[in-house]
Amino acid sequence: MPRVLSFLLLVALLFVTISSEALFCEVFAQKPALAQNGAAPASPVKLTLPMKDGSVRFAAIGDTGTGGKGQQQIADMMIRYWQVFPFEFVLMMGDNMYGGESPKDFVEKFSGVYKPLLDNKVKFYAALGNHDLALQANYEHFNMNGKEYYRFKKGNVAFYALNSTYMDQKQVKWLQEQLALDTSEWKVCFLHHAPYSSAKSHGSDEELRKVVEPIFVRHGVNLVLTGHDHVYERIKPQNGIYYFVSGAAGKLRKGDIKRSSPLTDKAFDTDLHFMLFEVVDDQLYFQTISRTGETIDTGVMARQKAKK
Amino acid sequence: MSVSLAVVLSLLITGAQVSTSDKQTIATFEKRVKEYVKLRNQVKEKLPTKVSKDSTPEQIHAYMTSFEDAVRAARAGAKRGELFVPEVATYIRNVLRDDFKGRDKVELRKTILQAETAGVAVRVNYPYPEQKEFTEMPPTLLLKLPQLPQELRYRFVGTNLLLVDRENNVIVDYMPNALP
């Protein structure tokens, strides 16, 4: 009997060693431990990200602020993935709070929902959506420094939060000037409305696109993350830029994707989801995960060559 | 302003040549906007609560509600058309009419009119309800309308064009049937 146990242990060890090298591996979440409220079940989560030393790791969520069961379930799944992929921060693509912004709402729609992550020093960086009041920019946990549009940098990646509900001349000028000075290897913009989307409800925001896309192209923006449509969509690269619609981390519009859209590389509209990213030098790895923990999309994108 | 931005903006504002009389109209509007901003900033200075870049929800809520109450009291008796005076309203209606001419704007108009802003009571010196969404202002249109200081925002509710304070959410003025 001990021989059998030893053999099984050896096989298990071998499996873990091999699978940790593979791109698509099963990881049994144990560490790092959560500060509190993090009694995650021990069932495996499937991580497709490489977990390289020194990489930039973050999550992205859009259209979260319902305070409902679905938002909480996504938050719970994020926590489980954080245990095996300890992302440093989370981007929020707007609609952070639906239907009221009293102190109670802030707890029910944000700080209470993501408490285990906040307790473990995971930072949230918010963009404003059409349901968000401007004063959210002053909220301590949104890290907006009182600004409705702002930039921050992590490793070799610069992040730009934009206010797409009110893209006025001042913001356009700011974006243009900041990007022109930016020598970061990766430039990521996150905003609420989607310049490209195949959803029936809103779809591509062409007025916004007319203004921001020439700036994105001109200044080598690599990745654009948006919400507003309550679906997931990986858009075929447009003018060399990677676009994602990820607006279902709290609200879902089932069946909202136009199936024959020429924009779509991958779409998912049957459940809520969130996204994980890892930037390793010139590679951007991503994984999109549903409420049940299913990986609905994953891949790696190469950094686009800078225009001369 | 860099060359590329100038190109983007000029392409978007093509045809929007501003005549001398329009310049005067815009100056009138800007003067009234400045007067409002001066008043609200004086009110803001005296508020018992402030917000910083890392405020709690309680601080934000207290600031917003006290600011709303104070600015409404300071503007008691404010009437529609005090900022959107008739010549300004005419100018803005013309800008909107020209901007919404094209066939490509049919969808945009529909989007604005179908926004979930039903139930927003459009009344001067009353707050825009925080439970209601804001309709996205088309960026191409914002480049054509008279520029506002950071304290104020244009907003659409149905066909009405509103001026709303960014922080206290009070409807400062509005134009009915602004959208063609």
Interface residues (C-beta under 8 A of the other chain):
Chain A: G99 G100 E101 S102 P103 D105 F106 V107 N130 H131 L133 A134 L135 Q136 N138 Y139 E140 M144 N145 G146 S164 T165 Y166 M167 D168 Q169 K170 V172 K173 Q176 E177 A180 H193 H202 D205 E206 E207 L208 K210 V211 V212 P214 I215 R218
Chain B: M1 S2 S4 L5 V8 L9 L12 V51 S52 K53 D54 S55 T56 P57 E58 I60 H61 Y63 M64 D104 L108 T111 E130 Q131 E133 F134 T135 E136 M137 P138 P139 T140 L141 L142 L143 Q147 L148 Q150 R153 R166 E167 N169
